[in-house]
Amino acid sequence: MCTRFYVAGDLFTPLIERAKHTSLTYQFMSVLGKSTFMSGEIQPTNVAAVLAPNKDGKMAVFPMMWGFTVSDSDAPIVNCRLETADRKNLWKDSWYRRRCVIPAAWYYEWEHFRAPDGKMKTGSKYIVQPKDAEITWLAGLYRFEQHKGIEVPVFAVLTRASSPELHKLHDRMPLILGKEIVAEWIRPDGVPAKAAETALTEMVAEKYGGEPSCGHISVSI
């Protein structure tokens, strides 16, 4: 599951600055009234800096809004199950033609447990990221939607069954790629199922107690 992730401003400044200097950012701000800060805790319908292919098929950074709009729900669909992405109508076209990666410092998960009365409850908030990694590369899908008369890109985060160490928190987790797979995942002519097989599974979960330091490295493409 992934309904929140964190983008550290100092860590991702190069990507955020590139995303901000696009006409799309101006449209998100002026027409849709969206904040284009693109750092801190990112929530559904927020705008984030996302890696996707440009018109030449090369990796570039774009501002995108989190969530696919569907006609039978007021809330956007923010997650897509890996197991059915290649055949469900909502996702199939994006699975084969429009894949993206959302760089984050980590994602958040809330502990889920069954109470004595049999009902599922939500407990403590956790920070989750790959072991020994400074960047959490979230695999996603994107498409273009019409909002208030303009066409804008929107994305969703792919999820998979959780790894054993995370199962106590939730039975789902994001599909997280290694840095060396990011370009392959984004390639329009790539094979997403093959790239997904290399997803990282060894995670570190820390109970949330405020945002930890992210160091001073920079991220570039």
SERO-4910 file (N, C-alpha, C, O; in steps of 0.05 Angstrom, whole numbers):
BEGIN
 pado doro    nc1    nc2    nc3   cac1   cac2   cac3    cc1    cc2    cc3    oc1    oc2    oc3
  Met    A     17    -24      0      0      0      0     18     25      0     40     24     11
  Cys    A      9     46    -12     24     71    -12      5     94    -15     -5     99    -37
  Thr    A     -1    108      6    -18    132      5     -4    157     14    -16    178     15
  Arg    A     21    154     22     37    178     30     66    171     25     75    148     30
  Phe    A     81    190     15    110    187     13    123    213     19    110    234     18
  Tyr    A    149    213     24    163    237     33    185    244     13    202    227      6
  Val    A    185    269      5    206    280    -13    221    301      2    211    322      9
  Ala    A    247    295      8    263    314     23    273    336      4    286    331    -16
  Gly    A    267    361     11    274    383     -6    303    386    -12    310    391    -35
  Asp    A    321    382      8    349    385      3    360    362    -15    378    367    -31
  Leu    A    349    339    -12    358    315    -27    350    316    -57    365    308    -74
  Phe    A    325    326    -62    314    325    -88    312    352   -103    298    355   -122
  Thr    A    327    372    -93    326    398   -105    331    398   -135    316    412   -149
  Pro    A    351    384   -146    355    385   -175    331    376   -191    324    388   -211
  Leu    A    318    354   -182    294    344   -196    271    364   -194    257    369   -213
  Ile    A    266    374   -170    244    392   -165    247    417   -182    227    427   -193
  Glu    A    271    428   -183    276    452   -198    271    448   -228    260    465   -242
  Arg    A    279    424   -238    273    419   -266    243    417   -271    233    427   -291
  Ala    A    229    403   -253    200    400   -256    186    428   -255    166    432   -269
  Lys    A    196    445   -238    183    471   -235    186    489   -260    168    505   -266
  His    A    207    485   -275    212    502   -298    200    489   -323    213    486   -344
  Thr    A    174    483   -321    159    472   -344    133    486   -346    123    497   -326
  Ser    A    121    486   -369     95    499   -373     73    484   -357     53    495   -349
  Leu    A     77    458   -353     58    442   -338     55    452   -309     33    453   -298
  Thr    A     78    460   -297     77    470   -270     60    495   -268     45    498   -250
  Tyr    A     63    512   -288     47    537   -288     17    530   -291      1    543   -278
  Gln    A     10    510   -307    -18    503   -310    -29    491   -285    -52    497   -277
  Phe    A    -13    474   -272    -23    462   -246    -29    485   -226    -48    483   -211
  Met    A    -12    505   -226    -15    526   -206    -37    546   -214    -54    552   -197
  Ser    A    -36    555   -239    -54    577   -246    -83    567   -253   -102    581   -247
  Val    A    -85    544   -265   -112    534   -273   -124    516   -252   -148    519   -246
  Leu    A   -108    498   -241   -119    479   -221   -115    488   -192   -126    475   -174
  Gly    A   -100    509   -188    -96    519   -161    -80    500   -143    -83    499   -119
  Lys    A    -62    484   -156    -46    465   -141    -20    477   -131     -8    493   -144
  Ser    A    -12    468   -107     14    476    -97     35    461   -114     32    437   -119
  Thr    A     56    475   -121     78    462   -136    103    461   -120    125    462   -131
  Phe    A    100    460    -94    123    458    -76    138    432    -80    163    431    -81
  Met    A    124    410    -84    134    383    -91    154    371    -72    170    354    -79
  Ser    A    154    380    -47    171    367    -26    155    365     -1    133    376      2
  Gly    A    166    350     19    152    345     43    135    319     40    141    302     23
  Glu    A    115    316     56     97    293     55     78    296     32     60    314     32
  Ile    A     80    279     12     63    280    -12     39    262     -8     41    239      0
  Gln    A     15    274    -13    -10    260     -9    -25    258    -36    -18    272    -55
  Pro    A    -45    240    -38    -61    239    -62    -71    266    -71    -80    282    -54
  Thr    A    -71    271    -97    -79    296   -111    -57    317   -110    -59    338   -123
  Asn    A    -35    313    -94    -13    331    -94      3    328   -120      0    308   -134
  Val    A     19    348   -127     36    348   -150     64    340   -141     74    350   -121
  Ala    A     77    321   -156    104    311   -149    121    312   -174    112    313   -196
  Ala    A    148    312   -169    167    310   -191    171    281   -198    179    265   -181
  Val    A    165    274   -223    164    246   -231    182    241   -256    183    258   -274
  Leu    A    196    219   -257    212    212   -279    196    196   -300    183    177   -293
  Ala    A    198    205   -325    183    192   -347    197    199   -373    214    217   -374
  Pro    A    191    184   -394    204    190   -420    194    216   -432    170    222   -431
  Asn    A    212    231   -445    204    255   -460    196    246   -488    194    222   -494
  Lys    A    192    265   -506    182    259   -533    202    242   -549    195    230   -569
  Asp    A    227    243   -541    248    227   -554    252    200   -541    270    185   -549
  Gly    A    236    194   -520    239    169   -506    261    169   -485    266    148   -474
  Lys    A    273    192   -480    294    193   -460    283    202   -433    262    216   -432
  Met    A    296    194   -411    286    200   -385    288    230   -379    308    242   -383
  Ala    A    266    240   -368    264    269   -361    247    271   -336    235    251   -327
  Val    A    245    295   -325    229    299   -301    205    317   -308    209    337   -321
  Phe    A    181    310   -297    157    325   -302    141    328   -277    142    310   -259
  Pro    A    126    349   -274    107    351   -252     82    334   -259     72    336   -281
  Met    A     73    317   -240     49    301   -245     32    301   -219     42    304   -197
  Met    A      6    298   -223    -13    297   -201    -18    268   -193    -20    251   -211
  Trp    A    -19    263   -167    -22    235   -158    -51    227   -157    -67    237   -142
  Gly    A    -57    207   -175    -84    195   -174    -97    195   -201    -99    216   -214
  Phe    A   -107    171   -210   -123    169   -234   -152    175   -227   -162    165   -207
  Thr    A   -166    191   -243   -194    197   -239   -211    176   -251   -206    167   -273
  Val    A   -232    167   -236   -251    147   -246   -279    158   -242   -284    173   -223
  Ser    A   -297    151   -260   -324    163   -260   -341    155   -237   -359    169   -229
  Asp    A   -336    131   -225   -354    121   -204   -343    126   -176   -353    114   -157
  Ser    A   -324    144   -173   -313    151   -147   -305    180   -145   -294    191   -165
  Asp    A   -310    192   -122   -301    220   -118   -271    221   -112   -259    242   -115
  Ala    A   -260    199   -102   -232    198    -95   -215    186   -118   -225    168   -131
  Pro    A   -192    197   -123   -175    186   -144   -164    158   -136   -162    152   -113
  Ile    A   -157    142   -156   -144    116   -151   -114    121   -151   -102    128   -172
  Val    A   -101    117   -128    -73    124   -126    -54    100   -127    -30    104   -131
  Asn    A    -65     76   -124    -48     52   -125    -59     32   -146    -83     31   -151
  Cys    A    -41     18   -158    -48     -2   -178    -34    -29   -171    -10    -29   -166
  Arg    A    -50    -50   -170    -38    -76   -163    -21    -87   -187    -30    -88   -209
  Leu    A      3    -95   -180     21   -106   -200      9   -130   -214     12   -134   -238
  Glu    A     -5   -146   -198    -15   -172   -208    -36   -169   -231    -39   -187   -247
  Thr    A    -49   -146   -232    -71   -143   -252    -66   -118   -270    -84   -111   -286
  Ala    A    -43   -106   -268    -37    -81   -283    -38    -86   -314    -45    -68   -329
  Asp    A    -31   -110   -322    -29   -115   -351    -55   -123   -364    -56   -128   -388
  Arg    A    -77   -125   -348   -102   -133   -360   -126   -117   -352   -147   -119   -365
  Lys    A   -125   -101   -330   -147    -84   -323   -149    -60   -341   -128    -48   -347
  Asn    A   -173    -53   -349   -176    -31   -369   -164     -5   -359   -153     10   -375
  Leu    A   -167      1   -333   -157     26   -323   -126     28   -326   -116     50   -329
  Trp    A   -112      6   -325    -83      7   -324    -69     -4   -348    -46      4   -354
  Lys    A    -82    -21   -364    -69    -36   -385    -53    -19   -404    -30    -25   -410
  Asp    A    -64      2   -414    -50     19   -434    -26     32   -422     -5     33   -435
  Ser    A    -28     41   -397     -5     53   -384     17     33   -377     40     39   -379
  Trp    A      9      9   -370     28    -12   -364     46    -17   -388     71    -20   -384
  Tyr    A     36    -18   -411     52    -24   -435     65      1   -447     85     -1   -461
  Arg    A     53     25   -443     63     48   -458     72     72   -441     88     88   -450
  Arg    A     63     74   -416     69     98   -400     76     91   -372     59     90   -354
  Arg    A    101     85   -367    111     78   -341    129    101   -330    142    115   -345
  Cys    A    128    104   -304    143    126   -292    156    116   -266    150     94   -256
  Val    A    173    133   -255    185    127   -228    183    153   -212    188    175   -221
  Ile    A    175    149   -187    171    171   -169    193    170   -148    193    152   -130
  Pro    A    213    188   -148    234    188   -129    225    198   -102    213    220   -100
  Ala    A    231    184    -81    223    192    -54    245    185    -34    262    168    -40
  Ala    A    245    197    -11    264    189     10    254    163     23    270    146     29
  Trp    A    228    162     27    216    138     38    185    140     34    175    161     25
  Tyr    A    171    119     41    142    120     41    132    114     70    147    104     86
  Tyr    A    107    121     75     96    117    101     77     93    101     63     88     81
  Glu    A     76     78    123     56     57    126     46     59    155     60     66    173
  Trp    A     20     51    157      8     50    184      4     21    191     -5      5    175
  Glu    A     11     14    216      7    -13    226    -22    -21    225    -39     -6    234
  His    A    -28    -44    214    -55    -55    213    -56    -80    230    -39    -97    228
  Phe    A    -77    -82    247    -79   -105    264   -109   -110    270   -126    -93    267
  Arg    A   -114   -135    278   -142   -142    284   -147   -140    314   -133   -151    331
  Ala    A   -167   -124    321   -174   -119    349   -189   -143    361   -198   -160    346
  Pro    A   -191   -145    388   -205   -167    400   -234   -171    390   -244   -193    390
  Asp    A   -246   -149    380   -274   -152    370   -274   -162    341   -296   -164    329
  Gly    A   -250   -168    330   -249   -178    303   -246   -158    281   -242   -165    258
  Lys    A   -248   -132    288   -246   -111    268   -217   -103    263   -201   -103    282
  Met    A   -211    -95    238   -184    -86    232   -181    -57    242   -198    -40    238
  Lys    A   -158    -52    255   -152    -26    266   -126    -16    254   -109    -31    244
  Thr    A   -123     11    255    -98     23    246    -83     33    270    -94     47    287
  Gly    A    -57     27    271    -40     34    293    -19     55    286    -25     75    273
  Ser    A      5     51    295     27     70    292     35     75    263     32     58    246
  Lys    A     46     98    258     56    106    232     85     99    230    100    104    249
  Tyr    A     94     88    208    122     80    204    133     93    178    119     99    159
  Ile    A    160     97    179    175    105    156    188     79    145    200     64    159
  Val    A    185     75    119    195     50    106    212     58     82    204     75     66
  Gln    A    235     45     80    253     50     57    270     25     53    273      9     71
  Pro    A    282     22     29    299     -1     24    324     -1     42    334     21     48
  Lys    A    333    -24     50    357    -26     67    381    -15     52    386    -22     28
  Asp    A    397      1     65    422     12     55    418     29     29    436     31     13
  Ala    A    395     41     26    390     58      3    382     86     12    369     89     32
  Glu    A    391    106     -3    385    133      3    360    143    -11    348    163     -3
  Ile    A    353    129    -33    330    137    -49    311    113    -51    319     91    -54
  Thr    A    285    119    -49    264     99    -53    252    105    -80    236    124    -83
  Trp    A    258     88   -100    248     92   -128    222     77   -131    222     53   -136
  Leu    A    200     92   -129    173     80   -130    165     76   -160    165     96   -175
  Ala    A    158     52   -168    150     46   -195    121     55   -198    104     50   -181
  Gly    A    115     69   -221     88     79   -225     80     77   -254     95     70   -272
  Leu    A     54     83   -258     42     86   -285     31    114   -287     24    126   -267
  Tyr    A     29    124   -311     17    151   -315      0    152   -340      1    134   -357
  Arg    A    -17    172   -341    -33    177   -365    -40    207   -365    -32    222   -346
  Phe    A    -53    216   -385    -61    244   -387    -92    246   -384   -107    230   -395
  Glu    A   -100    266   -368   -129    271   -363   -136    300   -368   -119    318   -367
  Gln    A   -161    304   -374   -171    331   -376   -182    341   -349   -199    329   -337
  His    A   -171    364   -340   -181    377   -316   -184    407   -321   -165    421   -328
  Lys    A   -209    416   -319   -215    444   -323   -206    454   -350   -196    477   -352
  Gly    A   -208    438   -370   -202    446   -397   -173    443   -406   -166    451   -428
  Ile    A   -156    433   -388   -128    429   -396   -121    399   -392   -133    385   -376
  Glu    A   -101    390   -407    -92    363   -406    -67    362   -388    -47    375   -393
  Val    A    -68    345   -367    -46    343   -348    -40    314   -343    -57    297   -345
  Pro    A    -14    308   -337     -7    280   -330    -13    273   -301    -10    290   -283
  Val    A    -23    249   -297    -29    239   -270    -15    212   -267    -10    198   -287
  Phe    A     -8    204   -242      6    179   -238     -7    163   -216    -22    173   -199
  Ala    A      0    137   -216     -8    119   -194     17    102   -187     34     98   -203
  Val    A     18     94   -162     40     77   -152     33     48   -153     11     40   -143
  Leu    A     50     32   -165     45      3   -166     50    -10   -138     69     -1   -124
  Thr    A     34    -30   -131     38    -44   -106     40    -74   -111     30    -84   -132
  Arg    A     52    -88    -92     55   -117    -94     51   -128    -66     47   -113    -46
  Ala    A     51   -155    -64     50   -167    -37     74   -159    -21     96   -156    -31
  Ser    A     69   -154      5     91   -144     22    112   -165     27    106   -189     27
  Ser    A    136   -156     33    157   -174     41    152   -184     69    137   -171     84
  Pro    A    164   -206     78    158   -218    104    162   -198    127    145   -198    146
  Glu    A    183   -181    126    187   -163    149    167   -141    150    164   -128    171
  Leu    A    153   -136    129    132   -114    129    104   -125    133     85   -109    137
  His    A    101   -151    131     74   -162    132     59   -155    158     34   -153    158
  Lys    A     74   -151    179     60   -144    204     48   -116    203     30   -110    219
  Leu    A     58   -100    185     46    -73    181     23    -73    162      2    -63    168
  His    A     28    -86    138      7    -86    117     14   -108     98     37   -116     95
  Asp    A     -7   -119     85     -2   -141     67      6   -132     39     11   -148     21
  Arg    A      7   -105     35     16    -94      9     38    -74     14     41    -63     35
  Met    A     55    -71     -7     77    -51     -6     81    -41    -34     72    -54    -54
  Pro    A     93    -18    -37     99     -7    -64    119    -25    -79    135    -39    -67
  Leu    A    118    -24   -105    138    -37   -122    162    -17   -123    159      5   -134
  Ile    A    184    -25   -111    207     -8   -108    230    -19   -125    238    -42   -123
  Leu    A    241     -2   -142    262    -10   -161    290     -2   -150    293     17   -135
  Gly    A    310    -18   -159    337    -10   -155    345     12   -174    333     14   -196
  Lys    A    364     29   -167    371     52   -184    379     43   -212    373     57   -232
  Glu    A    392     20   -215    401     10   -241    378      1   -259    383     -3   -283
  Ile    A    354     -2   -248    331    -11   -264    313     12   -272    295      9   -289
  Val    A    317     36   -261    299     59   -266    297     65   -295    274     67   -306
  Ala    A    319     68   -309    318     75   -338    304     53   -354    289     60   -373
  Glu    A    309     28   -348    296      6   -362    266      6   -358    251      1   -377
  Trp    A    257     12   -333    229     13   -327    215     34   -344    192     30   -353
  Ile    A    227     57   -346    215     80   -359    214     77   -390    197     88   -403
  Arg    A    233     63   -401    235     60   -430    208     51   -442    197     31   -434
  Pro    A    197     67   -462    172     59   -474    171     31   -486    150     19   -487
  Asp    A    195     22   -496    196     -5   -508    207    -25   -489    215    -47   -497
  Gly    A    208    -19   -463    218    -38   -443    198    -60   -437    175    -59   -447
  Val    A    207    -79   -422    189   -102   -414    184    -99   -384    200   -108   -368
  Pro    A    161    -88   -376    156    -82   -348    155   -106   -330    164   -105   -307
  Ala    A    145   -128   -340    143   -152   -323    171   -162   -315    176   -170   -293
  Lys    A    190   -160   -334    217   -168   -328    231   -150   -308    244   -159   -290
  Ala    A    227   -123   -312    238   -104   -293    226   -107   -265    240   -104   -245
  Ala    A    200   -114   -264    187   -117   -238    198   -140   -222    198   -140   -197
  Glu    A    209   -160   -236    220   -183   -222    245   -176   -206    252   -191   -187
  Thr    A    257   -154   -212    281   -146   -197    275   -127   -174    294   -117   -161
  Ala    A    250   -123   -168    242   -104   -147    255   -110   -120    260   -134   -113
  Leu    A    262    -89   -105    274    -92    -79    254   -102    -59    231    -93    -59
  Thr    A    262   -120    -41    244   -130    -21    254   -127      8    238   -129     27
  Glu    A    280   -123     11    292   -120     38    288    -91     47    302    -73     38
  Met    A    270    -87     66    262    -61     75    270    -56    104    274    -75    120
  Val    A    271    -31    111    275    -22    139    252     -5    147    245     14    133
  Ala    A    239    -12    169    215      3    179    222     15    206    232      1    224
  Glu    A    216     41    209    222     55    234    197     70    243    185     84    227
  Lys    A    189     67    268    166     81    278    170    111    275    191    121    282
  Tyr    A    149    124    264    151    153    259    154    169    284    139    166    304
  Gly    A    175    186    284    179    204    307    189    231    298    205    243    312
  Gly    A    180    239    274    190    264    262    208    255    239    217    232    238
  Glu    A    214    274    221    229    267    197    259    265    203    270    285    213
  Pro    A    272    242    198    300    240    202    316    256    182    305    264    161
  Ser    A    341    260    187    359    274    168    363    257    143    366    233    145
  Cys    A    365    270    120    370    256     95    398    261     84    404    252     62
  Gly    A    415    274     99    442    279     89    443    301     70    424    318     68
  His    A    464    302     54    469    325     36    476    316      8    487    332     -8
  Ile    A    469    291      0    474    284    -28    453    296    -45    432    304    -35
  Ser    A    458    297    -72    438    307    -90    430    286   -110    446    267   -115
  Val    A    407    288   -121    397    269   -140    395    282   -168    384    304   -170
  Ser    A    406    269   -188    405    280   -215    399    258   -234    401    234   -228
  Ile    A    392    265   -259    386    246   -280    402    254   -304    401    240   -325
***
